[in-house]
Amino acid sequence: MAADRPSPRPIAELASSLGIRPEHLVPYGDDKAKVRLDALDPSAERGKLILVSAITPTDAGEGKTTTSIGLAQGLARLNRRVCLALREPSLGPTFGMKGGATGGGRSTLVPMHEINLHFTGDFHAISTANNLLSAILDNHMHQGNLLGIDPRRVAWRRVIDLNDRSLRSVVIGLGGALEGVPRETGFDITPASEVMAALCLAEDAEDLRARLSRLIVGLNYERQPVTAADLEAVGAMMVVLKDAMMPNLVQTVEGVPALVHGGPFANIAHGCNSVMATKMALAHADWVVTEAGFGADLGAEKFFDIKCVSAELETAAVVLVATIRALKRHGGVKKAQLNEPDATAVERGLCNLQKHIENLRTFGAAPVVALNRFPSDTDEEIAVVRGACAAAGASFAVSDVFECGGAGGVELAEALIAAAEASGEPPKPLYDWSEPIKAKVEKIATQMYGASAVSYSRQAERDLRRIRRLGYDKLPVCMAKTPASLSDDPKLVGRPEGFEISVARVILSAGAGFVVPILGDILRMPGLPMSPQAERIDLVDGEVIGLT
């Protein structure tokens, strides 16, 4: 660590600063620890919850996690008692296109490498619990299939926390009668696992047990659901997850506490950290900064419509992260030319920022726009964004937390405090869970994305009929969509209009407690890019390099 940065605080001291007692701490070395669930007092007064979201992401990067960390450090510099509540990184993006997810520059989490890699083993436990259920399911079918599971209607898939397109569709059980029942299946990435969603939305261990019990693995020959409880798999899954359900305590480079727990993606899952970690932070800090993945059309929508409703959370203020570079990309500038001053291109790209401001206001939130500053940004370009926010009546602050850490986040922190103290009623969901699924999908597609219509494939219509027949049509919807556009076409940047949203499938996630409309060509197992980040990661003289 650089000489001008403070040394990490001992983990016990960090916990003590939050009022977490030593008996509630399970240390993992000197710099990270699990926090026992009984450290959460349900009657404790809650702090103010701050959501950090962003405009539609581009390959230029937005720095939402960096901004979240820098904002928390800025609040700490204003003598606010603050704690972060963030998701854990997935090895898929770490070795794929994105790299690590612990912030950047002087606004990072430590220990960075451990958090980005195996951390405390939570993702491994979630993968194992998911695949244990798969093994029990296939063994049940092999050993006589007393539940009458129809192998053509098995819905449960295996997961792995890597981008591996070759595993999207596979055939298992080949090799003869002793090797199992042959059937088609496939793999999803671990963040898309329903076990991940169930853990992240669970209030406590018993709620997690109930959610696991409701996991539907498939249908029997009478087309009735077969669950993990029917397979008597829940107890073993709970054992595998017994440590993974405890939030992880780490810190920022400036010693601000952070509870990092759970890691669903916002494009193919609900994109928020665990309810248990969020409520733990709210019970031990006056200000809690959390984030929801990708743009506000995905992560923020699911945060308000799924997580906040399910967990009865109220949000005090919202930060909307934007960058000059991303606005230029939405304005049609090629990536190689982003460092060239172009205020006109920034102005062309403002339509995307304006749409996300409108979206957040639809929930009743008045966002503070945080411009995550890059060295190539010019005063003229920044003035364009500042003027647009003023015209839209939105608060604005320049965030220079990558270069300056907490000092560069004070302006944003002050704007946020003012917004939180001036806010009236907390944001409200876009729809009522009791509405029909199509009505919920249409509200999101038209009001959040700006679509003119929604179409459904024949398969999606069959899925909807089955979900209604099984009595799960009153669940919220967790849209699976490309994060690169407000539409379901990643090539449509800026603020597309007059487009149609196409629903290919509707997947029931009864354990998590939502249904997942699959929009366009979105996949729940990403592939690696032509030049994955893994090619630049190495261990040299005992030190990890290339893990950004």
NULUM-911832 format. One record per residue (C-alpha): residue number from 1; x, y, z. Coordinates in steps of 0.02 Angstrom, whole numbers, plus 50000, padded with zeros to 5 digits. Layout:
+-----+-------+-------+-------+
: pos :  east : north :    up :
+-----+-------+-------+-------+
: NUM :     X :     Y :     Z :
...
+-----+-------+-------+-------+
END
This chain:
+-----+-------+-------+-------+
: pos :  east : north :    up :
+-----+-------+-------+-------+
:   1 : 50000 : 50000 : 50000 :
:   2 : 50062 : 50174 : 49957 :
:   3 : 50147 : 50268 : 50097 :
:   4 : 50017 : 50408 : 50096 :
:   5 : 49874 : 50287 : 50127 :
:   6 : 49829 : 50227 : 50302 :
:   7 : 49863 : 50046 : 50348 :
:   8 : 49709 : 49934 : 50359 :
:   9 : 49626 : 49937 : 50529 :
:  10 : 49627 : 49772 : 50626 :
:  11 : 49466 : 49681 : 50588 :
:  12 : 49413 : 49675 : 50771 :
:  13 : 49436 : 49864 : 50785 :
:  14 : 49337 : 49889 : 50625 :
:  15 : 49195 : 49782 : 50694 :
:  16 : 49199 : 49876 : 50859 :
:  17 : 49177 : 50041 : 50767 :
:  18 : 49009 : 49973 : 50706 :
:  19 : 48960 : 49907 : 50877 :
:  20 : 48985 : 49726 : 50826 :
:  21 : 49043 : 49627 : 50977 :
:  22 : 49192 : 49506 : 50969 :
:  23 : 49082 : 49352 : 50996 :
:  24 : 48988 : 49396 : 50837 :
:  25 : 49146 : 49398 : 50732 :
:  26 : 49219 : 49249 : 50638 :
:  27 : 49391 : 49309 : 50578 :
:  28 : 49461 : 49252 : 50411 :
:  29 : 49640 : 49306 : 50440 :
:  30 : 49683 : 49482 : 50496 :
:  31 : 49588 : 49582 : 50365 :
:  32 : 49417 : 49503 : 50340 :
:  33 : 49285 : 49417 : 50444 :
:  34 : 49112 : 49340 : 50441 :
:  35 : 48980 : 49421 : 50551 :
:  36 : 48860 : 49304 : 50640 :
:  37 : 48677 : 49336 : 50602 :
:  38 : 48634 : 49358 : 50785 :
:  39 : 48733 : 49522 : 50780 :
:  40 : 48580 : 49595 : 50694 :
:  41 : 48454 : 49666 : 50817 :
:  42 : 48289 : 49682 : 50723 :
:  43 : 48233 : 49818 : 50844 :
:  44 : 48387 : 49927 : 50814 :
:  45 : 48355 : 50098 : 50739 :
:  46 : 48396 : 50096 : 50554 :
:  47 : 48515 : 50216 : 50469 :
:  48 : 48483 : 50304 : 50304 :
:  49 : 48496 : 50191 : 50150 :
:  50 : 48579 : 50267 : 49996 :
:  51 : 48566 : 50183 : 49826 :
:  52 : 48700 : 50209 : 49694 :
:  53 : 48645 : 50175 : 49515 :
:  54 : 48707 : 50229 : 49344 :
:  55 : 48667 : 50273 : 49165 :
:  56 : 48669 : 50136 : 49034 :
:  57 : 48844 : 50060 : 49043 :
:  58 : 48966 : 50064 : 48899 :
:  59 : 49136 : 49989 : 48864 :
:  60 : 49209 : 50154 : 48926 :
:  61 : 49160 : 50114 : 49105 :
:  62 : 49056 : 50211 : 49230 :
:  63 : 49139 : 50172 : 49397 :
:  64 : 48983 : 50139 : 49500 :
:  65 : 49074 : 50037 : 49633 :
:  66 : 49219 : 50161 : 49638 :
:  67 : 49093 : 50302 : 49663 :
:  68 : 49002 : 50205 : 49800 :
:  69 : 49165 : 50177 : 49895 :
:  70 : 49223 : 50356 : 49869 :
:  71 : 49054 : 50422 : 49926 :
:  72 : 49064 : 50321 : 50086 :
:  73 : 49239 : 50388 : 50116 :
:  74 : 49176 : 50564 : 50084 :
:  75 : 49036 : 50540 : 50211 :
:  76 : 49164 : 50477 : 50337 :
:  77 : 49267 : 50636 : 50310 :
:  78 : 49111 : 50733 : 50356 :
:  79 : 49108 : 50635 : 50519 :
:  80 : 48959 : 50528 : 50469 :
:  81 : 48951 : 50351 : 50538 :
:  82 : 48944 : 50254 : 50375 :
:  83 : 48953 : 50076 : 50312 :
:  84 : 48952 : 50006 : 50135 :
:  85 : 48840 : 49860 : 50084 :
:  86 : 48904 : 49790 : 49919 :
:  87 : 48902 : 49632 : 49814 :
:  88 : 49044 : 49509 : 49799 :
:  89 : 49136 : 49500 : 49631 :
:  90 : 49110 : 49350 : 49518 :
:  91 : 49256 : 49257 : 49441 :
:  92 : 49165 : 49262 : 49273 :
:  93 : 49190 : 49449 : 49241 :
:  94 : 49353 : 49448 : 49341 :
:  95 : 49433 : 49331 : 49213 :
:  96 : 49322 : 49391 : 49070 :
:  97 : 49299 : 49567 : 49006 :
:  98 : 49272 : 49675 : 49159 :
:  99 : 49410 : 49624 : 49279 :
: 100 : 49391 : 49647 : 49467 :
: 101 : 49248 : 49735 : 49554 :
: 102 : 49322 : 49814 : 49710 :
: 103 : 49328 : 49994 : 49650 :
: 104 : 49483 : 50082 : 49586 :
: 105 : 49621 : 50205 : 49625 :
: 106 : 49603 : 50280 : 49798 :
: 107 : 49427 : 50213 : 49817 :
: 108 : 49449 : 50026 : 49832 :
: 109 : 49407 : 49886 : 49951 :
: 110 : 49544 : 49789 : 50038 :
: 111 : 49606 : 49655 : 50030 :
: 112 : 49572 : 49683 : 49845 :
: 113 : 49643 : 49522 : 49774 :
: 114 : 49560 : 49408 : 49900 :
: 115 : 49390 : 49492 : 49878 :
: 116 : 49403 : 49478 : 49688 :
: 117 : 49455 : 49295 : 49694 :
: 118 : 49395 : 49162 : 49816 :
: 119 : 49361 : 49282 : 49962 :
: 120 : 49278 : 49181 : 50102 :
: 121 : 49212 : 49045 : 49986 :
: 122 : 49032 : 49106 : 49972 :
: 123 : 49020 : 49083 : 49783 :
: 124 : 49094 : 48909 : 49797 :
: 125 : 48965 : 48864 : 49930 :
: 126 : 48822 : 48931 : 49823 :
: 127 : 48884 : 48835 : 49671 :
: 128 : 48902 : 48677 : 49774 :
: 129 : 48729 : 48692 : 49851 :
: 130 : 48653 : 48718 : 49678 :
: 131 : 48748 : 48570 : 49604 :
: 132 : 48712 : 48461 : 49755 :
: 133 : 48528 : 48482 : 49716 :
: 134 : 48566 : 48434 : 49535 :
: 135 : 48657 : 48277 : 49592 :
: 136 : 48516 : 48227 : 49710 :
: 137 : 48388 : 48257 : 49571 :
: 138 : 48481 : 48151 : 49443 :
: 139 : 48515 : 48015 : 49571 :
: 140 : 48331 : 48009 : 49616 :
: 141 : 48285 : 47982 : 49434 :
: 142 : 48420 : 47849 : 49417 :
: 143 : 48366 : 47756 : 49575 :
: 144 : 48187 : 47726 : 49522 :
: 145 : 48109 : 47899 : 49509 :
: 146 : 47977 : 47876 : 49644 :
: 147 : 47919 : 48055 : 49621 :
: 148 : 47884 : 48024 : 49438 :
: 149 : 47993 : 48167 : 49376 :
: 150 : 47975 : 48193 : 49189 :
: 151 : 48153 : 48203 : 49119 :
: 152 : 48087 : 48310 : 48977 :
: 153 : 48026 : 48440 : 49101 :
: 154 : 48173 : 48457 : 49219 :
: 155 : 48207 : 48642 : 49242 :
: 156 : 48352 : 48641 : 49366 :
: 157 : 48523 : 48676 : 49289 :
: 158 : 48699 : 48664 : 49357 :
: 159 : 48807 : 48820 : 49383 :
: 160 : 48990 : 48869 : 49380 :
: 161 : 49067 : 49038 : 49422 :
: 162 : 49158 : 49058 : 49256 :
: 163 : 49111 : 49121 : 49083 :
: 164 : 49103 : 48958 : 48983 :
: 165 : 48990 : 48961 : 48831 :
: 166 : 49027 : 48778 : 48791 :
: 167 : 48926 : 48727 : 48945 :
: 168 : 48767 : 48820 : 48898 :
: 169 : 48688 : 48662 : 48826 :
: 170 : 48748 : 48486 : 48868 :
: 171 : 48685 : 48308 : 48873 :
: 172 : 48714 : 48209 : 49034 :
: 173 : 48690 : 48029 : 49086 :
: 174 : 48775 : 47951 : 48935 :
: 175 : 48876 : 47792 : 48948 :
: 176 : 48748 : 47658 : 48985 :
: 177 : 48621 : 47608 : 49117 :
: 178 : 48741 : 47629 : 49263 :
: 179 : 48782 : 47811 : 49220 :
: 180 : 48611 : 47890 : 49250 :
: 181 : 48462 : 47948 : 49147 :
: 182 : 48514 : 48035 : 48985 :
: 183 : 48437 : 48206 : 48963 :
: 184 : 48474 : 48379 : 48896 :
: 185 : 48524 : 48514 : 49020 :
: 186 : 48656 : 48649 : 49038 :
: 187 : 48750 : 48769 : 49150 :
: 188 : 48716 : 48948 : 49205 :
: 189 : 48843 : 49061 : 49288 :
: 190 : 48835 : 49058 : 49478 :
: 191 : 48769 : 49238 : 49497 :
: 192 : 48615 : 49182 : 49398 :
: 193 : 48583 : 49034 : 49514 :
: 194 : 48416 : 49037 : 49604 :
: 195 : 48513 : 48983 : 49760 :
: 196 : 48609 : 49148 : 49747 :
: 197 : 48446 : 49245 : 49733 :
: 198 : 48367 : 49150 : 49877 :
: 199 : 48517 : 49185 : 49990 :
: 200 : 48521 : 49369 : 49942 :
: 201 : 48334 : 49397 : 49972 :
: 202 : 48323 : 49293 : 50132 :
: 203 : 48294 : 49385 : 50296 :
: 204 : 48377 : 49251 : 50402 :
: 205 : 48422 : 49066 : 50407 :
: 206 : 48242 : 49007 : 50424 :
: 207 : 48186 : 49116 : 50280 :
: 208 : 48327 : 49043 : 50175 :
: 209 : 48271 : 48868 : 50221 :
: 210 : 48094 : 48910 : 50167 :
: 211 : 48154 : 48981 : 50002 :
: 212 : 48263 : 48830 : 49966 :
: 213 : 48115 : 48717 : 50004 :
: 214 : 48015 : 48805 : 49868 :
: 215 : 48146 : 48781 : 49732 :
: 216 : 48059 : 48695 : 49586 :
: 217 : 48173 : 48570 : 49498 :
: 218 : 48047 : 48517 : 49367 :
: 219 : 47876 : 48439 : 49337 :
: 220 : 47815 : 48262 : 49360 :
: 221 : 47716 : 48164 : 49230 :
: 222 : 47556 : 48245 : 49296 :
: 223 : 47639 : 48414 : 49263 :
: 224 : 47643 : 48457 : 49448 :
: 225 : 47797 : 48543 : 49521 :
: 226 : 47932 : 48442 : 49609 :
: 227 : 48033 : 48542 : 49737 :
: 228 : 48196 : 48530 : 49832 :
: 229 : 48091 : 48489 : 49985 :
: 230 : 48011 : 48342 : 49892 :
: 231 : 48188 : 48277 : 49857 :
: 232 : 48235 : 48300 : 50042 :
: 233 : 48385 : 48403 : 49986 :
: 234 : 48358 : 48560 : 50090 :
: 235 : 48447 : 48506 : 50249 :
: 236 : 48607 : 48463 : 50156 :
: 237 : 48599 : 48625 : 50058 :
: 238 : 48582 : 48724 : 50220 :
: 239 : 48737 : 48637 : 50288 :
: 240 : 48836 : 48686 : 50133 :
: 241 : 48774 : 48867 : 50151 :
: 242 : 48793 : 48884 : 50341 :
: 243 : 48944 : 49000 : 50329 :
: 244 : 48898 : 49079 : 50163 :
: 245 : 48740 : 49155 : 50238 :
: 246 : 48846 : 49262 : 50357 :
: 247 : 48895 : 49435 : 50286 :
: 248 : 49079 : 49473 : 50258 :
: 249 : 49161 : 49622 : 50343 :
: 250 : 49305 : 49712 : 50255 :
: 251 : 49354 : 49895 : 50233 :
: 252 : 49402 : 50028 : 50108 :
: 253 : 49580 : 50094 : 50089 :
: 254 : 49529 : 50235 : 50207 :
: 255 : 49462 : 50117 : 50340 :
: 256 : 49276 : 50135 : 50307 :
: 257 : 49183 : 49973 : 50352 :
: 258 : 49104 : 49872 : 50211 :
: 259 : 48988 : 49722 : 50220 :
: 260 : 49015 : 49629 : 50056 :
: 261 : 48892 : 49486 : 50029 :
: 262 : 48806 : 49400 : 49884 :
: 263 : 48831 : 49434 : 49700 :
: 264 : 48683 : 49416 : 49580 :
: 265 : 48703 : 49502 : 49412 :
: 266 : 48575 : 49638 : 49372 :
: 267 : 48552 : 49588 : 49189 :
: 268 : 48508 : 49406 : 49223 :
: 269 : 48461 : 49413 : 49408 :
: 270 : 48406 : 49548 : 49532 :
: 271 : 48576 : 49630 : 49550 :
: 272 : 48580 : 49679 : 49734 :
: 273 : 48684 : 49627 : 49884 :
: 274 : 48603 : 49522 : 50020 :
: 275 : 48459 : 49585 : 50126 :
: 276 : 48549 : 49516 : 50279 :
: 277 : 48704 : 49622 : 50245 :
: 278 : 48600 : 49777 : 50205 :
: 279 : 48500 : 49762 : 50366 :
: 280 : 48657 : 49722 : 50465 :
: 281 : 48735 : 49883 : 50400 :
: 282 : 48577 : 49985 : 50433 :
: 283 : 48574 : 49923 : 50613 :
: 284 : 48756 : 49974 : 50645 :
: 285 : 48780 : 50136 : 50546 :
: 286 : 48691 : 50301 : 50520 :
: 287 : 48723 : 50301 : 50332 :
: 288 : 48729 : 50146 : 50221 :
: 289 : 48788 : 50157 : 50041 :
: 290 : 48734 : 50014 : 49928 :
: 291 : 48727 : 49990 : 49740 :
: 292 : 48622 : 49897 : 49613 :
: 293 : 48705 : 49828 : 49458 :
: 294 : 48715 : 49902 : 49283 :
: 295 : 48600 : 50047 : 49236 :
: 296 : 48449 : 50113 : 49330 :
: 297 : 48334 : 50023 : 49206 :
: 298 : 48398 : 49857 : 49274 :
: 299 : 48476 : 49862 : 49448 :
: 300 : 48381 : 50010 : 49519 :
: 301 : 48214 : 49948 : 49452 :
: 302 : 48240 : 49778 : 49533 :
: 303 : 48305 : 49860 : 49693 :
: 304 : 48143 : 49959 : 49713 :
: 305 : 48020 : 49831 : 49643 :
: 306 : 48093 : 49670 : 49717 :
: 307 : 48218 : 49698 : 49857 :
: 308 : 48139 : 49848 : 49943 :
: 309 : 47964 : 49775 : 49936 :
: 310 : 48019 : 49602 : 49993 :
: 311 : 48129 : 49665 : 50136 :
: 312 : 48026 : 49821 : 50180 :
: 313 : 48171 : 49940 : 50150 :
: 314 : 48157 : 50127 : 50129 :
: 315 : 48283 : 50227 : 50028 :
: 316 : 48335 : 50401 : 50085 :
: 317 : 48422 : 50458 : 49925 :
: 318 : 48487 : 50397 : 49757 :
: 319 : 48650 : 50435 : 49666 :
: 320 : 48654 : 50419 : 49477 :
: 321 : 48831 : 50394 : 49410 :
: 322 : 48882 : 50460 : 49239 :
: 323 : 49046 : 50492 : 49150 :
: 324 : 49095 : 50606 : 49008 :
: 325 : 49168 : 50455 : 48919 :
: 326 : 49005 : 50355 : 48928 :
: 327 : 48903 : 50504 : 48871 :
: 328 : 49018 : 50522 : 48721 :
: 329 : 48991 : 50338 : 48679 :
: 330 : 48802 : 50367 : 48687 :
: 331 : 48835 : 50518 : 48576 :
: 332 : 48914 : 50408 : 48442 :
: 333 : 49101 : 50429 : 48479 :
: 334 : 49212 : 50277 : 48451 :
: 335 : 49308 : 50210 : 48599 :
: 336 : 49478 : 50255 : 48524 :
: 337 : 49427 : 50438 : 48515 :
: 338 : 49357 : 50461 : 48691 :
: 339 : 49507 : 50559 : 48754 :
: 340 : 49480 : 50694 : 48623 :
: 341 : 49380 : 50845 : 48688 :
: 342 : 49206 : 50844 : 48611 :
: 343 : 49073 : 50941 : 48708 :
: 344 : 48951 : 50920 : 48562 :
: 345 : 48960 : 50730 : 48576 :
: 346 : 48930 : 50743 : 48764 :
: 347 : 48775 : 50845 : 48726 :
: 348 : 48714 : 50713 : 48603 :
: 349 : 48734 : 50578 : 48735 :
: 350 : 48638 : 50673 : 48870 :
: 351 : 48476 : 50591 : 48813 :
: 352 : 48528 : 50432 : 48904 :
: 353 : 48563 : 50524 : 49067 :
: 354 : 48399 : 50619 : 49052 :
: 355 : 48302 : 50456 : 49029 :
: 356 : 48378 : 50381 : 49186 :
: 357 : 48337 : 50538 : 49286 :
: 358 : 48158 : 50520 : 49226 :
: 359 : 48156 : 50336 : 49271 :
: 360 : 48212 : 50367 : 49449 :
: 361 : 48084 : 50505 : 49468 :
: 362 : 47951 : 50379 : 49416 :
: 363 : 47987 : 50291 : 49581 :
: 364 : 47979 : 50457 : 49673 :
: 365 : 48168 : 50474 : 49692 :
: 366 : 48259 : 50638 : 49659 :
: 367 : 48432 : 50577 : 49604 :
: 368 : 48596 : 50666 : 49635 :
: 369 : 48696 : 50652 : 49474 :
: 370 : 48877 : 50607 : 49512 :
: 371 : 48997 : 50643 : 49370 :
: 372 : 49139 : 50519 : 49394 :
: 373 : 49285 : 50622 : 49333 :
: 374 : 49421 : 50557 : 49217 :
: 375 : 49586 : 50648 : 49181 :
: 376 : 49533 : 50678 : 49000 :
: 377 : 49373 : 50772 : 49049 :
: 378 : 49376 : 50956 : 49005 :
: 379 : 49292 : 51099 : 49098 :
: 380 : 49184 : 51133 : 48946 :
: 381 : 49122 : 50953 : 48941 :
: 382 : 49085 : 50953 : 49127 :
: 383 : 48991 : 51118 : 49107 :
: 384 : 48878 : 51036 : 48977 :
: 385 : 48825 : 50901 : 49100 :
: 386 : 48808 : 51023 : 49244 :
: 387 : 48696 : 51133 : 49137 :
: 388 : 48588 : 50986 : 49082 :
: 389 : 48562 : 50932 : 49262 :
: 390 : 48516 : 51109 : 49312 :
: 391 : 48390 : 51117 : 49169 :
: 392 : 48317 : 50951 : 49227 :
: 393 : 48310 : 51010 : 49408 :
: 394 : 48429 : 50873 : 49465 :
: 395 : 48567 : 50896 : 49594 :
: 396 : 48742 : 50879 : 49524 :
: 397 : 48915 : 50848 : 49596 :
: 398 : 49085 : 50809 : 49523 :
: 399 : 49160 : 50652 : 49599 :
: 400 : 49350 : 50638 : 49593 :
: 401 : 49363 : 50487 : 49706 :
: 402 : 49477 : 50382 : 49594 :
: 403 : 49617 : 50510 : 49605 :
: 404 : 49580 : 50588 : 49775 :
: 405 : 49487 : 50456 : 49876 :
: 406 : 49370 : 50523 : 50010 :
: 407 : 49429 : 50701 : 49984 :
: 408 : 49366 : 50690 : 49806 :
: 409 : 49198 : 50627 : 49868 :
: 410 : 49157 : 50767 : 49991 :
: 411 : 49064 : 50873 : 49863 :
: 412 : 48956 : 50722 : 49817 :
: 413 : 48931 : 50677 : 50001 :
: 414 : 48872 : 50853 : 50042 :
: 415 : 48750 : 50852 : 49896 :
: 416 : 48687 : 50682 : 49950 :
: 417 : 48660 : 50735 : 50131 :
: 418 : 48562 : 50885 : 50071 :
: 419 : 48455 : 50776 : 49958 :
: 420 : 48423 : 50647 : 50095 :
: 421 : 48374 : 50780 : 50221 :
: 422 : 48260 : 50866 : 50096 :
: 423 : 48173 : 50707 : 50037 :
: 424 : 47994 : 50674 : 50083 :
: 425 : 47912 : 50506 : 50055 :
: 426 : 48031 : 50362 : 50011 :
: 427 : 48028 : 50294 : 49833 :
: 428 : 47882 : 50182 : 49788 :
: 429 : 47879 : 50028 : 49675 :
: 430 : 47827 : 50042 : 49494 :
: 431 : 47694 : 49906 : 49506 :
: 432 : 47595 : 49804 : 49629 :
: 433 : 47646 : 49622 : 49642 :
: 434 : 47463 : 49569 : 49626 :
: 435 : 47452 : 49636 : 49448 :
: 436 : 47456 : 49510 : 49304 :
: 437 : 47630 : 49466 : 49242 :
: 438 : 47602 : 49546 : 49072 :
: 439 : 47546 : 49708 : 49154 :
: 440 : 47704 : 49712 : 49261 :
: 441 : 47814 : 49676 : 49111 :
: 442 : 47727 : 49811 : 49008 :
: 443 : 47751 : 49943 : 49143 :
: 444 : 47937 : 49908 : 49152 :
: 445 : 47958 : 49897 : 48963 :
: 446 : 47862 : 50056 : 48922 :
: 447 : 47902 : 50166 : 49073 :
: 448 : 48081 : 50111 : 49112 :
: 449 : 48146 : 50062 : 48940 :
: 450 : 48038 : 50174 : 48831 :
: 451 : 47971 : 50031 : 48724 :
: 452 : 47815 : 50055 : 48619 :
: 453 : 47755 : 49874 : 48635 :
: 454 : 47794 : 49701 : 48706 :
: 455 : 47782 : 49540 : 48607 :
: 456 : 47786 : 49361 : 48672 :
: 457 : 47848 : 49205 : 48585 :
: 458 : 47741 : 49048 : 48584 :
: 459 : 47857 : 48974 : 48715 :
: 460 : 47837 : 49127 : 48826 :
: 461 : 47647 : 49114 : 48813 :
: 462 : 47656 : 48930 : 48864 :
: 463 : 47770 : 48978 : 49009 :
: 464 : 47645 : 49108 : 49068 :
: 465 : 47500 : 48985 : 49061 :
: 466 : 47599 : 48860 : 49164 :
: 467 : 47649 : 48992 : 49293 :
: 468 : 47466 : 49046 : 49311 :
: 469 : 47410 : 48864 : 49327 :
: 470 : 47538 : 48835 : 49466 :
: 471 : 47480 : 48992 : 49558 :
: 472 : 47640 : 49095 : 49545 :
: 473 : 47577 : 49238 : 49437 :
: 474 : 47575 : 49362 : 49583 :
: 475 : 47765 : 49364 : 49601 :
: 476 : 47870 : 49514 : 49547 :
: 477 : 47961 : 49507 : 49381 :
: 478 : 48151 : 49504 : 49366 :
: 479 : 48187 : 49554 : 49188 :
: 480 : 48336 : 49473 : 49101 :
: 481 : 48397 : 49597 : 48971 :
: 482 : 48555 : 49663 : 48891 :
: 483 : 48634 : 49797 : 49002 :
: 484 : 48707 : 49888 : 48852 :
: 485 : 48545 : 49971 : 48797 :
: 486 : 48380 : 50031 : 48865 :
: 487 : 48306 : 49913 : 48735 :
: 488 : 48336 : 49726 : 48716 :
: 489 : 48455 : 49761 : 48570 :
: 490 : 48633 : 49800 : 48632 :
: 491 : 48668 : 49902 : 48474 :
: 492 : 48536 : 50034 : 48515 :
: 493 : 48629 : 50160 : 48623 :
: 494 : 48575 : 50331 : 48684 :
: 495 : 48387 : 50341 : 48708 :
: 496 : 48305 : 50227 : 48580 :
: 497 : 48121 : 50254 : 48540 :
: 498 : 47985 : 50161 : 48448 :
: 499 : 48059 : 49988 : 48481 :
: 500 : 47973 : 49828 : 48533 :
: 501 : 48027 : 49719 : 48679 :
: 502 : 48029 : 49534 : 48636 :
: 503 : 47999 : 49405 : 48774 :
: 504 : 48073 : 49237 : 48724 :
: 505 : 48042 : 49139 : 48886 :
: 506 : 47972 : 49166 : 49060 :
: 507 : 48063 : 49065 : 49194 :
: 508 : 47986 : 49031 : 49363 :
: 509 : 48102 : 49056 : 49513 :
: 510 : 47983 : 49007 : 49653 :
: 511 : 48119 : 48993 : 49785 :
: 512 : 48191 : 49164 : 49749 :
: 513 : 48016 : 49232 : 49739 :
: 514 : 48006 : 49305 : 49564 :
: 515 : 47980 : 49260 : 49381 :
: 516 : 48113 : 49297 : 49250 :
: 517 : 48059 : 49357 : 49078 :
: 518 : 48202 : 49323 : 48956 :
: 519 : 48211 : 49471 : 48836 :
: 520 : 48288 : 49463 : 48663 :
: 521 : 48444 : 49355 : 48650 :
: 522 : 48506 : 49373 : 48830 :
: 523 : 48596 : 49219 : 48899 :
: 524 : 48621 : 49165 : 49079 :
: 525 : 48794 : 49096 : 49043 :
: 526 : 48910 : 49229 : 48970 :
: 527 : 49055 : 49188 : 48855 :
: 528 : 49233 : 49251 : 48859 :
: 529 : 49286 : 49394 : 48744 :
: 530 : 49420 : 49373 : 48610 :
: 531 : 49553 : 49435 : 48732 :
: 532 : 49494 : 49392 : 48909 :
: 533 : 49564 : 49476 : 49063 :
: 534 : 49629 : 49305 : 49115 :
: 535 : 49769 : 49323 : 48986 :
: 536 : 49838 : 49472 : 49085 :
: 537 : 49825 : 49398 : 49260 :
: 538 : 49974 : 49309 : 49337 :
: 539 : 50065 : 49267 : 49497 :
: 540 : 50239 : 49343 : 49496 :
: 541 : 50355 : 49320 : 49646 :
: 542 : 50203 : 49282 : 49752 :
: 543 : 50110 : 49440 : 49699 :
: 544 : 49951 : 49444 : 49594 :
: 545 : 49965 : 49557 : 49442 :
: 546 : 49841 : 49609 : 49308 :
: 547 : 49689 : 49597 : 49423 :
: 548 : 49610 : 49769 : 49403 :
+-----+-------+-------+-------+
END
